[in-house]
């Protein structure tokens, strides 16, 4: 039970940081504000709908729908360490 509580707190801290202006500031220099904000929006919509965000859907949204290059999106997702967003984001970047 202690481990579950710790994981829950870690997820809450991660979500709190993701929605902060510090997140946007951290990634805006390298990737621009728009990419960081779009990532925040997709995470927020996933939480609001209580549905897991599939990596393939996130990747398609950022590349096809938003116009970012595949290299920029892959580098951004690796830099933000998308794997720590599990269970919010499911799937892997390699499959996308």
Phi, psi and omega in degrees: 000322180299319180295320178297318177298318180296317178296320179297316179296320178298318179295318178298316178297319179296315179296318178301314179294319182299324181271003181273161175291337177298324178298312180297316180297320182298319186259350184291328181294318184275323187239351182091153182295324186299314181297316179296318180293320178296322176298315178301317182297316180295321177295316181297316179296324177296316179292320179297321181275350182059035178239145178291139177269117180283137180302321181299322179290317178298313180299313179299317180300314184286326182272301187283308185283327185257348172086013177278151179288155181299322181294316180297315181296314179300314180297319179298310182297324176291320180294321178281355179059064185306335182295334179285350178276003174291132016265009180287315178251130178243154179098176181238158180292327181297329181283345184276000000 
